[in-house]
Amino acid sequence: MTKDEFLVHPFPAVSAKDSRILILGSFPSVVSRQQSFYYANPTNRFWRVLEELFHTKIDDRKQFCLDHQIALWDVIHSCRIHGSSDASISDVTANDIQGLVNQTEIHTIFTTGAKASSLYEKYVTCDQEHIALPSTSAANARMRMVELTNAYQIILEKLNEGKD
């Protein structure tokens, strides 16, 4: 039986000066912590949803984000957590989301899942538009791929906003 651990976010945000949107999770899962990258668990449908949206196969996840002006990070800088359980999260310190936004062209912030959204609302003060998206985690099995892809369509809309 694993116990709650106090952890600090183990890897940096993915962003560039020209990033236009920011996608935030809550805190990396055990698999993501082991692989040092976002949404690394193969049961998480995040990357499959983006492949559907962009009609492409994503081989290099970081480069894909940079090429499409997408920044990735998590709401939490440090917390107590039991394994990968969002429900167990406590003792939260948030990342400096506004600090990241100030270094980029980010105009819209998305959160993936109810926990990321509630943590964002509780701990982050940011002027940018915030849009809560459903979780792509296997724990959200009630949502089919087509429903997730439809919900995430707003990402494309926001990426294209103001580009005309």
Secondary structure as UniProt FT lines:
FT   STRAND          5..8
FT   TURN            17..18
FT   STRAND          21..25
FT   HELIX           30..35
FT   TURN            38..39
FT   TURN            42..43
FT   HELIX           46..54
FT   HELIX           61..67
FT   TURN            68..69
FT   STRAND          70..74
FT   STRAND          76..82
FT   TURN            83..84
FT   STRAND          85..94
FT   HELIX           97..102
FT   STRAND          108..112
FT   HELIX           114..123
FT   STRAND          129..133
FT   HELIX           138..140
FT   TURN            141..142
FT   HELIX           145..160
FT   TURN            161..162
//
